[in-house]
Amino acid sequence: MLKDKNILIGVCGGISAYKVCDLVSRLKKKEANINIIMTRASTNFINPLTFQSLSLNKVVSDMFDKPSYLEIDHISLAKKADIFVIAPATANIMGKIANGIADDMLSTTIMATKAPVVLVPAMNSNMYENPILQDNISLLKNYGYIFIDPVDGRLACGDTGKGKMAEPEFIEKFITSFLTSSSELKGKKIIVTAGPTKEPIDPVRFISNHSTGKMGYAIAEKAANRGADVYLISGPTNLEMPIGVNLINVVSAKEMYNAIMSHYYNADVVIKSAAVSDYKPSEISSQKIKKEDEDLLIKLEKNPDILYELGKIKENKILIGFAMETQNLIENAKEKIKKKNLDFIVANDLNQKGAGFAFDTNIVKIIDKNGHVENISKMAKIDLADIIIDRVIMLLKNRNIDKRL
């Protein structure tokens, strides 16, 4: 939630202004306090009364409106903002900021604020690619302004290209992450694996599993929120990349192993939540295997056990695994801890409703290397991710204490 957070939104004149209505609504549902400044041009796209109704606050647009409560609006708004988001950010406003021009309420307030300023550009793709604008963007980034880049797609003018404003859901997640993040894991590098792997049989078929990657993506998001430098190594999923992580896409178990090893030696923590295929075809057909009357036999060979291999070279890193079982959950999980040299394992039983693949929830047991079992009742995976990261932070703190002794 964003209770007690003050979010200032600047709306510029562009067709994407309508999307900001959705953004304001989303942020209000998280109990944020929203103030809005509109340029004169933006009022031609959205009536200020709309934003006033959504935000439950007065909308400011005229530089020479009578100040409220004996405060000068652009100064009071600039001071109380925890974050200042300009959406849509036009070429005009970015040119003004880059060159120190403050000639209306929005540009003046931007000049007066010490809050982080996030610019969300939206415009015709040719305008966006204009070298003058790109120079202004580079200059603003050097000054410390934050950008949420536009995306490719069909534009209101009918052209197709990069220039569409990021979707309100993405902007909301960015703001939430920014305002709720901490520095507990600052300076720590964490590798998280997620999703399934796919092992090709022929150009059409493959061996895989039902993993969606939801648990791993939630862990990566929460680790990034705590300030970690996160490398999310993901098999094929349909999930949106979490804010603030480095995403590395892989397909096969071998690709996942190689990606992990390329970052492993500089990592502090590895959280291995991916569902990696244990076996792969011994031979891959270069052509589609045609259906015959006889049964088809495919010879399989073992993939490398990535977690086992990491456990052999663990040294002082924290290594966390996942166990998904249908029987003897605790016994099998404890065996994996010993065999793979883990600090703890997150184990779940696929027979329990609301646990495992595809669900947004999970039911797990967290088992440490000393055999202690912690039962975690059914909860959202995003909340379970917080618990897992809490355990990681505890382990890191204990290791720092041990080093000092």
N, C-alpha and C positions, 0 to 999 in steps of 0.2 A: 504494500500500500504506500501511497505518497502523502499521507496525512501530514499537515504542517509544512509541506513543501510549496514554495511559491514559484510558479512557472509563468514566465512572461512570454507571450507569443506575439510576434510581429507579422502581420499579413500584408503582402504586397499585391499589386494589381496583376493578376493572371488567372486563367481559367481554373488552375489547380486550387484556387482559394476555397472552392467548395469542399475539397477534401479535409480542410482544416476543421470544418464543423465536426466531422467524425473524430478527428484527433482530440478536440476539446472534450467531446462527449466521453471518449475513452479515459482521458485523464481525470475528469470529474468523477467517474465511477471508482477511481482509485483514491478519491478524497483529496486530490490536489487542489490548491487555490490557484485559479487561472485569471490572469489579467491579459487583456488584448489591446494592442495598438494596431490600428489600420491606417494604411496610407489612403490618401484621397482617391487614388485610382482603384484601390481594392473595393471601395464602397460601391463601385459600379458593378461589381460581380456578386457581392454578398451584402445584404443590408446589415448595418451594425446591430440592429435589434436582434437578429438571429444569434450573433455571438453573445450579446448581453443575456439572452434567455438561456443559452447553453452554459455560460460561465458563471452566471449570477453575479456578475460584476459590471460596473460601468465600462463601456468601450471607449477608448480614447482615440481620436483621429485628428482633431483640429489643434494645431500648435497654440492657438490663441483662445482656446476654451477657458472659461473661468476655472481656476484651480479649485479642486475639491478639498474640503477640510483644511483650508489655509496652507495646503502643500502644493508645491510646483510639481505637476504630474510627472514630467519626464525625469525629474530627480528622485522623487519618492519611489516610482516604479523601478528605476535603475538600481536603487539601493536595496530594495527588499527581494529582488529576484534571486533565486537559487540557480536558475538557468534561464537563458534567453534564447528562444527558438524563432528563427525567421523562416516562415513557410507560407506560401512559396517565396523563395528568394530570387528576385529578378536580376537581370544584368545591371539594371539601373541602381538598385540598392547596393549591390556589390561594388560597383564603380564608385559610388559615393563613399562607402566605408573605406575602401582602399586609398582614396585620395583625401580623406579627412573632411568631407563635405557633410555638414549638418544643417539642413535647411527645412526639415519638417519634423514632426513629433517622433517618428520612428528612427530616423538617422541621428537625431539629437540624443535620444535615449540610449541608443547603441554606443554613442560616443561617451556617455556619462556612466555607463555601467562597468562594474568590475566583475560581474558574473560571467561564467563561461557562455560564449555566444556560439550557437549552432546554426549554420546556414544550410538550408535545404533547397537547392536550386531547382527551378522548373522553367523551361522555355523551349523554343524551337531548337532543333539539333544544330542547325547552322549557327545560330546565335551562341549556343553553348560552346561550339568548337572555335568560335572567333578567337584569334590569338590575343586580342586586347583583353577579352574576358578571362582567358586562361592565364594571362600575366597577372591580372587582378586576383584571381583565385590563388595563384602561387604566393603572391605577396601577403594575402590574408592568412594563408596557412602558416607562413613564416611569423606572422604577428600572433599566432596562437588561436586563430579562429578554427572551429571544428566544422567539418563538412559531412553531410549525408548525401552522397552522390546521387544524381538522377539515374534512372534506369532506361533501358532500351524498350521501345514499344511504339505503338501508333499514337501520334500526337494529335491534339485537337485541331490543328491546321490541316491534318490529312497526311502529313509526312510521317515517315517511320525512321526512328533513330534514337540516339541517347538524348533525353531531355525531359522525360516523364518524372514528375515528382515521386519520391519514394512513397509507398503506401502508408496510410495512417497507423496501421498495426505495427509496422516496422519502426516508425518514428517513436511511437509510444513505448515500444520495448527498449529502444535506445535511451530515451529519457529516463525510464524506470531504472535501467541498468546503471546509468550515469549517476543518478541521485541516490541509489541504494548501495552502491559499491563501497568496498572498504579496502584497506591496504594490508590486511592480515597476511596475505601471501605475496606481497610485493617483493620482487627479486627472485621468486621461485618459478622454476620451469616445470610444468606438469604436462605429461603426455596422457591423453585419454583416447581409448579406442572405442569405436561404436559401430553398430549395424552388423549386417551379415557379410560374409565373403561369398563370391561366386566362383565355381571351378568349372570351366567349359568342358563339355563333352564333344560338341561339334559347333559350327557357327550359329546354331539355333538353340541348343539345349545346354543346361548347366546344372550343377549340384549346388544347392544353397539351403537356407532355412528360413524360418518365419520372423526373424529379428527385424524390427523396424528402426532401431537405433535411438528410440526415445530416451532410454535411461542414460546412455552415454552422452547424448546431446545435452540433457539436463545437467549432468555432472560438469561438463565443459562450461556451460553457461554460469553455473554457480561458482566454479573455480575462478573464472574470469572476473566475476563480480567481486571476488575477494582480493583482486589485484594480481593474480598469477598470470604468467606468460604461458598461455595454453595452446598446445598443439593437438588438435582433434583429428585423429587419423580414422577416417570413416569409410566403411564399405558402402555399397549402393543404398541410398535411402531417398525418401521424398520429403525430407525435413529441411526447414530453413536454417541456414547457418546461424548459430548463436552470435550475439553481439560480442565483439572484442576477442574472438579466437582466431587462430591460424588454422584454416581447414585444409587438410590433405586428403584428397579422394583416392581411394584404391579400389581394386576389384577382388583380386585373389588373395589367398593366405600368404603366398610368397611376396606379393606386393606390400601387404601390410607389415610383414616381418622386415622387409628392407626399409620401409618408411620409418618404422620404430627405431631400427638400429642407426639410421642416419641422424637421429636426434637423441638417442638414449644416453650417451656419455655426458651430455651437458644437462640432463634432466635431474630433478630432485625427487620427483614422484611419477610413477606410472600406474594408471588406473585402467585395467584391462577388462572393459565391459563388452567388447565385441564378441559376437557369436561366430567364431572362426570354424570353417569347415575342417573336420578332422581328416577327411580323405579327399583325394582328387583322382580323376581317371589317369591310369598309367599312360594312355595314349589319347591324344586329341585328334579327332578326325578333321581334316581340312575341308571336307565337304559334308553337307547334311546327310546323316545316316538315314537311308530309306527304310520304310517299314517293310518287313518281310513276314512270311507266315511263321517262321521259327521265332522262339524267344530270343531276346537280345541279352547277351552277357557283357557287362562292362567290368573290366578288372580295375580295382582301385588300389591306390597306394597311400600311405600315411603322409599327411602334411607335417611340416615341422611343428612341434608344440611350442608356440611362441613364448608362453608364460614360463614353461619349464626352462627354456634356453635363457630367458632373462634372469630367472632365479639362480642360475649357475654363475652369472657374472654380476650379481646384485650389488656387492660392496655395501656402501652406506645409503643406498637409495631406498625409498619407501615403495614397496611393490604390493599392489592390491589386485585381487582377482574376483571373478564372479563364478558362481556355480549354479547351474540350472539342472535340477534333478526331478525325477518322477518317483524315486524310491530312495530310502536310506539317506535322506538329505544331510543330516548332521555328520554321519559317519563318512560319507563320500567327501563332504566339504573339508572336514578335518584332515583327511588323507591328502587332499590337494594342497592344503596349507603346508604340510610337511614336505611333500614331493617337490613343490614349486617354490619353496622358500619365501612364503608370503608373510606380510605383516598382519593382514586380515583378509577375510573373504566375505563377500556378500552373497548369501545363498537363498534361493527361492525354489519353491515346490510348484511345478507346473499344474499339479492337480488342484491347487487352490484357486477358486474363482477370484479374478481381479489381480492375479499375479502373472508375471512373465511377459511373453511377446504380445505386442500390439496394444495392450492396455495402457491407459494413462496413469494407472495406479500400480502399486506393487505391494507384496507382503514378503518380508525377508527376515533372515536371521543373520546378524553380523557376528562372525566368529573370529576371534583373534588367535595369534600363534600360541597363546597359553591355554587355549581351549575354552575360554570364556564365551558364552553364547548370549547375545542380546537379541531379544525378540522385538521386531518392529511390526506393529499392526498395519493394516491396510491404509495406505496414504498415497497421495499424488506423487508421481516420480520426481517432480520438481522439488517437492518438500523432502523426499528421501535423499535427493542429491545434496541438500543442505546438511543433513545429518552425516552423510559420508564425508563431505568436506570438513565438517567439524572434527571428525575422527582423524583426518589427515593433519589438520592444524595441531591437534593434541600430540600426535606422534612427532611432528617437527619440533614442537616446543620441548618435548621430553628429550629429544636427541641433542638439542642445543644445551640443555641442562647437563646431560651426560658429558658433553665435550668440555664443559667448564670444570667438572669435578676431577 
